């Protein structure tokens, strides 16, 4: 049983640990938890994890957000991983900071990474874990907010949610998406 876990973000030091790169941070936390290591490979940083009889191909695309679909499609094909065993981790402005939401499919909701996936995969039918980043920004400054770093007071909650999201990857693989959704979709995270 092989799974593809794709964290969306932008490569480059200036984007590290920004709200838009939370997908990278979650996948990185999962890889670290399982003592894995990333290597630079075609279109992505890639780590291979084996856990409880499952194999995980974990990727952080190096294509930039709006071409994420290219990397996901390449690794799905290369590793022969079916769509139902793909999980994409992404930031979500429409969700408050205290929320995570896992869905088996859905629209791109204006997210360029999901838009790219939908175009290249030709479907909306893939699991996505949306990491709420809130929308506390002045009118017209959405890009600055999304590409900005977390506020000091947000960091402990973000860290807690990253740990929960890494755990959700395990639940998704071992117990299935329904169980994983039930554990997180109606939950509000707090310290």
N, C-alpha and C positions, 0 to 999 in steps of 0.2 A: 504494500500500500504506500504509494508515493503522493505527497502533497506539495503544491507550490504555494509558498507564502510570500506575497509581494507587498513590500512597504513602499508607498509612493512618496516622492520628495524630489529635491534637486540636489545634484552632487556639487561639491565645492564648499570650502570652509565658510564662506559668507552665509551659506544657508543652513549650516549645522545647528541643530536644536532650535530651529524656528518653528512656529505653529504649523506652517505648511509642510514641514519635514517630519511631522510626528509619526508618519508611517515608517520612515527609516528608524526612528528611535524605538518603536515597538518591536520591529523585526530584529533590531540589534539586541534589545533586551532578551528576546526569546533565544537568540543565538548564544548570547553570553550565559544565560541560565543553563544551557545544555553544553557548555564548554566548547562551543564551535568557534570557527574562525573564518572571517571573510577573505576571499581572494578576488582580485580584479579579473573579470572574465568578459566575455562578449556581451556588450550592452548593459552590464550590471556588476555590482559587487555581489558575490555569491558565496553562500555557506551551506554545507551539507550536514544535516543533523539526523541521527538515528535515535529513536526513543520509543519504547514500548512496542517494538515490532513495526514501527512506521518510519518511513524516510521523509524528510522534509528538505526540499530545495528552497532555500530562503534567498530572496533577491531584493536588492535596492537598486532600481534602474539608474544608469548613468546617462540616460538619454534626455534628461530634463523632463519635468512634469508633463508637458503637453505632448510628449512622444512616448509616454509610459507603456502604451499598448504594444509598441514594437518589441520591447524587452520581455513583456509578459508572454506574448505570442511565441517569441523565439524560444524561451525556456520551457513553455508548455510543450511545444513541438519536439525540442531536443530531448526532453526527459520523458516524453509520451505521457503527460499528465492530463487527464480529462478535466473538462470545465468544472464538474461537480467537486473536484478536489483542489480547486484554486480558492485562495482567500486573499483578498486585497485589503490592505489597511491604509486608511486615508483620513485626512483632517476634514472637519465639517463645521462650517460657519453657522449653519442653521440649528445646530445642537448646542445647548448650553455647556459650559465647561464641566459640569458635574455629571455628564452623560456619555455613555458609549452605546452604540446601536449596531446590532448585527442583523443583516438581512440577506436572504438568498438571491435577491435580484433587486432591480430598481433603476430609476433614472440617474443620469449623471449629475442632476441638481446644479448644473452650471460649473461643475468641477472639471478643470481641463484634463486632469489625469484620467478621470473616469470617462470623459468624452473620448479621449484617445483610445482607451480600452474598448469602448462600445463600437467605435468606428472600425478598429482593426480586428476585433473578435467577431464583429457582426451580430452581437447579441448583448442583452442586458442581464442575461441569466448567469451571473457568477456571484459568489458570496462576497460581501464587503462589510468590513468592520469600520464603522464611522466613529471617529474620535472627536467628540464635541470640543470646539475651541472657543465657543461663544462668539459674540459679535459686538464687543464693546469698543467701537471705534467711531470717530467723528465722520460725518457724511463725506464721501469722496476719498476717504483714506483706507479703503478696504485692502488694497495691495500692500500698503505699509504695515497694516495690522497683521495680515496673513504671513508676510515675510519677516515679521518682527519676532523678537525673542519673547519668551514668557516673562510676565512680571514676577518679581521676587515672591510676592504673596501667593501666586498661582502655582509655583514650583512643587510644593509638597503634594498638592492634589494631582498635578500632572504625573508626578512620580508614582503615586498610588495607582492611577489609571493605567499607566504604562505596564506596571506589574500585573494588573488584572487582565489587560489586553493580551499579554504574553501567555497567561494562564488560559485565556479563551482559545488561543491557537491550539493548545493541547486538547481542550474539551471538544472543539470542532473536529479534530482528527480522531479522537478516541470514542466520543459519545455521540457525535453528529451535530449538525447545525441547530436542530430544534432544541436540544438540551442546552447548547451554548446560548441560544437566543433567550431561553427562559431564565437563565442565570443573570442576564445583563440588561435586557431591553427596558424593563420598567424600574430599574434601579437608579437611585441618585447617589453619587459618590460624595462622601464628605470625610473630613479628617476627624 
